[in-house]
Amino acid sequence: MPVFPVYKETIVLPFSASIAAAMLYTKVRQDRQQEKQEFNGVLSDHGFRISESGPLMDNFRPLVIGEIVPTSMGCIVFVKYRLFPTTVGFMWFWMVFGLCCTAFLLFLHKGWIAALPVLAIMVNYWVCVENFNRNTRTSRAKLHQVWAY
């Protein structure tokens, strides 16, 4: 079970993989010279790594990793929403730092004050999960809008 939130889904589309990729291509900005699109990222022949673009930076916006698999009746898109690696590193750093502070305070004070860093870790994790879930809902809606038929 992963420590940080991950959301997976499978999307079945009635059109070919090349058409699905072309529809996504029109909504993804792949370099800074292109005008603003709904997503930023990289597209390949059978997959993509994109994130929702927005007016403000948001560390808890999901990285959308997808694989487009052709079938006889259309295509299947396997999609995985996860936190960016830098956000995961940020969260691990503060979790380890908080646990070190707890150990130090337990050694020094041996009182209830040692629980404060653990409480801060729990609040930080809760904020991370809630923001990820909120941003995943909006990214999913935009991605489904790309392939709406």
Contacts in CASP RR format, 6 or more apart in sequence:
PFRMAT RR
TARGET T0000
AUTHOR 0000-0000-0000
METHOD contacts of the structure
MODEL  1
MPVFPVYKETIVLPFSASIAAAMLYTKVRQDRQQEKQEFNGVLSDHGFRI
SESGPLMDNFRPLVIGEIVPTSMGCIVFVKYRLFPTTVGFMWFWMVFGLC
CTAFLLFLHKGWIAALPVLAIMVNYWVCVENFNRNTRTSRAKLHQVWAY
4 82 0 8 1.000
4 83 0 8 1.000
4 88 0 8 1.000
4 91 0 8 1.000
4 128 0 8 1.000
4 132 0 8 1.000
5 82 0 8 1.000
5 83 0 8 1.000
5 128 0 8 1.000
5 129 0 8 1.000
5 132 0 8 1.000
5 133 0 8 1.000
5 136 0 8 1.000
6 80 0 8 1.000
6 81 0 8 1.000
6 82 0 8 1.000
7 62 0 8 1.000
7 80 0 8 1.000
7 81 0 8 1.000
7 82 0 8 1.000
7 136 0 8 1.000
7 140 0 8 1.000
8 78 0 8 1.000
8 79 0 8 1.000
8 80 0 8 1.000
8 81 0 8 1.000
9 79 0 8 1.000
9 81 0 8 1.000
9 140 0 8 1.000
10 76 0 8 1.000
10 77 0 8 1.000
10 78 0 8 1.000
10 79 0 8 1.000
11 76 0 8 1.000
11 77 0 8 1.000
11 79 0 8 1.000
11 144 0 8 1.000
11 147 0 8 1.000
12 74 0 8 1.000
12 75 0 8 1.000
12 76 0 8 1.000
12 77 0 8 1.000
13 20 0 8 1.000
13 74 0 8 1.000
13 75 0 8 1.000
13 76 0 8 1.000
13 77 0 8 1.000
13 147 0 8 1.000
13 149 0 8 1.000
14 73 0 8 1.000
14 74 0 8 1.000
14 149 0 8 1.000
15 74 0 8 1.000
15 75 0 8 1.000
15 149 0 8 1.000
16 70 0 8 1.000
16 74 0 8 1.000
16 75 0 8 1.000
17 46 0 8 1.000
17 68 0 8 1.000
17 69 0 8 1.000
17 70 0 8 1.000
17 74 0 8 1.000
17 75 0 8 1.000
20 68 0 8 1.000
20 75 0 8 1.000
20 77 0 8 1.000
20 147 0 8 1.000
21 43 0 8 1.000
21 45 0 8 1.000
21 47 0 8 1.000
21 48 0 8 1.000
21 68 0 8 1.000
23 146 0 8 1.000
23 147 0 8 1.000
24 39 0 8 1.000
24 43 0 8 1.000
24 48 0 8 1.000
24 50 0 8 1.000
24 146 0 8 1.000
24 147 0 8 1.000
25 43 0 8 1.000
26 37 0 8 1.000
27 37 0 8 1.000
27 38 0 8 1.000
27 39 0 8 1.000
27 146 0 8 1.000
28 37 0 8 1.000
28 38 0 8 1.000
28 39 0 8 1.000
28 40 0 8 1.000
28 41 0 8 1.000
28 43 0 8 1.000
28 48 0 8 1.000
28 50 0 8 1.000
29 35 0 8 1.000
29 36 0 8 1.000
29 37 0 8 1.000
29 39 0 8 1.000
29 40 0 8 1.000
29 41 0 8 1.000
29 53 0 8 1.000
30 40 0 8 1.000
30 41 0 8 1.000
30 42 0 8 1.000
30 43 0 8 1.000
36 53 0 8 1.000
37 53 0 8 1.000
38 52 0 8 1.000
38 53 0 8 1.000
38 142 0 8 1.000
38 146 0 8 1.000
39 50 0 8 1.000
39 51 0 8 1.000
39 52 0 8 1.000
39 53 0 8 1.000
39 64 0 8 1.000
39 142 0 8 1.000
39 143 0 8 1.000
40 50 0 8 1.000
40 51 0 8 1.000
40 53 0 8 1.000
41 48 0 8 1.000
41 49 0 8 1.000
41 50 0 8 1.000
41 51 0 8 1.000
42 48 0 8 1.000
42 49 0 8 1.000
42 50 0 8 1.000
43 50 0 8 1.000
46 67 0 8 1.000
46 68 0 8 1.000
46 69 0 8 1.000
47 66 0 8 1.000
47 67 0 8 1.000
47 68 0 8 1.000
48 64 0 8 1.000
48 65 0 8 1.000
48 66 0 8 1.000
48 68 0 8 1.000
49 63 0 8 1.000
49 64 0 8 1.000
49 65 0 8 1.000
49 66 0 8 1.000
50 63 0 8 1.000
50 64 0 8 1.000
51 61 0 8 1.000
51 62 0 8 1.000
51 63 0 8 1.000
51 64 0 8 1.000
51 84 0 8 1.000
51 139 0 8 1.000
52 61 0 8 1.000
52 62 0 8 1.000
52 64 0 8 1.000
52 135 0 8 1.000
52 138 0 8 1.000
52 139 0 8 1.000
52 142 0 8 1.000
58 131 0 8 1.000
58 135 0 8 1.000
59 84 0 8 1.000
59 86 0 8 1.000
59 87 0 8 1.000
59 90 0 8 1.000
60 83 0 8 1.000
60 87 0 8 1.000
60 128 0 8 1.000
60 131 0 8 1.000
60 132 0 8 1.000
60 135 0 8 1.000
61 84 0 8 1.000
61 135 0 8 1.000
61 139 0 8 1.000
62 81 0 8 1.000
62 82 0 8 1.000
62 83 0 8 1.000
62 132 0 8 1.000
62 135 0 8 1.000
62 136 0 8 1.000
62 139 0 8 1.000
63 81 0 8 1.000
63 82 0 8 1.000
63 83 0 8 1.000
63 84 0 8 1.000
64 79 0 8 1.000
64 80 0 8 1.000
64 81 0 8 1.000
64 139 0 8 1.000
64 143 0 8 1.000
65 79 0 8 1.000
65 80 0 8 1.000
65 81 0 8 1.000
65 82 0 8 1.000
66 77 0 8 1.000
66 78 0 8 1.000
66 79 0 8 1.000
66 80 0 8 1.000
67 77 0 8 1.000
67 78 0 8 1.000
68 75 0 8 1.000
68 76 0 8 1.000
68 77 0 8 1.000
69 75 0 8 1.000
69 76 0 8 1.000
69 77 0 8 1.000
69 78 0 8 1.000
77 147 0 8 1.000
79 143 0 8 1.000
81 136 0 8 1.000
81 139 0 8 1.000
81 140 0 8 1.000
83 91 0 8 1.000
83 128 0 8 1.000
83 132 0 8 1.000
87 128 0 8 1.000
91 124 0 8 1.000
91 125 0 8 1.000
91 128 0 8 1.000
94 121 0 8 1.000
94 124 0 8 1.000
95 121 0 8 1.000
95 124 0 8 1.000
95 125 0 8 1.000
98 117 0 8 1.000
98 118 0 8 1.000
98 120 0 8 1.000
98 121 0 8 1.000
99 117 0 8 1.000
99 118 0 8 1.000
99 121 0 8 1.000
101 117 0 8 1.000
102 114 0 8 1.000
102 115 0 8 1.000
102 117 0 8 1.000
102 118 0 8 1.000
105 111 0 8 1.000
105 113 0 8 1.000
105 114 0 8 1.000
105 116 0 8 1.000
105 117 0 8 1.000
106 114 0 8 1.000
END
